[in-house]
């Protein structure tokens, strides 16, 4: 009985420590994707305008 109780407690601790990491990685990934959507054409335009004399 005590083994399953400890297992459940450690399982809850693991879940509560993993969930914020997953949420943070999703937010960072989403931000990077949106950042690339806005920045890539901008950087491409700068590079093209630099290459054209």
KATADA-V203802 format. One record per residue. RES is the residue in one letter. PSI is psi in degrees with one decimal (999 if undefined). Layout:
BEGIN
RES	PSI
RES	PSI
END
This chain:
BEGIN
X	-44.6
X	-29.1
X	-45.2
X	-33.4
X	-45.0
X	-39.0
X	-43.1
X	-40.9
X	-45.5
X	-34.2
X	-43.0
X	-40.7
X	-42.3
X	-45.4
X	-45.5
X	-22.2
X	-24.3
X	-37.8
X	-47.1
X	-34.6
X	-42.7
X	-44.1
X	-43.4
X	-41.7
X	-36.2
X	-43.4
X	-44.0
X	-43.7
X	-44.3
X	-42.7
X	-41.6
X	-40.5
X	-46.5
X	-39.4
X	-42.7
X	-37.2
X	-38.7
X	-34.3
X	-32.4
X	-48.3
X	-33.9
X	-48.7
X	-39.8
X	-42.7
X	-39.6
X	-44.1
X	-40.8
X	-42.7
X	-29.0
X	-39.8
X	-32.6
X	120.0
X	999
END
